[in-house]
Amino acid sequence: MFRTLAVRPEIMRTAAEHMAAVTERGTVPQRLKELCVVMVSALNDCDY
């Protein structure tokens, strides 16, 4: 995904900002967010 986005730096920048807003801020602990990412990846049979 990131390799594809890197072709358009302005889109990559906004995608990185969006991901940071989701993963770095808020009241949910970082570890729980990461666990959710891993679980969703496993449920969708995707490599993490």
C-alpha positions in Angstrom: 0.0 0.0 0.0 2.7 2.5 1.0 4.8 1.7 -2.1 1.8 2.6 -4.2 1.0 5.8 -2.3 4.6 6.9 -2.5 4.2 7.5 -6.2 2.1 10.5 -5.2 3.9 12.2 -2.3 1.0 14.6 -1.6 -1.4 11.6 -1.1 1.2 9.7 0.9 1.5 12.7 3.2 -2.2 12.9 3.9 -2.5 9.1 4.3 0.3 9.2 6.9 -1.4 12.1 8.7 -4.6 10.2 8.8 -3.0 7.0 10.1 -1.2 9.1 12.8 -4.5 10.6 13.8 -6.0 7.2 14.2 -3.1 5.4 15.8 -1.4 8.0 18.0 -4.3 10.1 19.4 -7.4 9.3 21.4 -8.2 7.6 24.6 -7.7 4.0 23.5 -4.3 2.7 24.6 -1.7 2.2 21.8 -1.2 -1.4 22.6 -4.9 -2.2 22.2 -5.1 -0.4 18.8 -2.1 -2.5 17.7 -3.8 -5.7 18.9 -6.9 -4.7 16.9 -4.8 -4.2 13.8 -3.2 -7.7 14.2 -6.6 -9.3 14.9 -8.3 -7.8 11.9 -5.4 -8.8 9.7 -5.6 -12.4 10.9 -9.4 -12.5 10.5 -9.0 -11.3 6.9 -6.3 -13.8 6.3 -3.8 -11.0 5.4 -0.2 -10.7 6.3 0.6 -8.0 8.8 
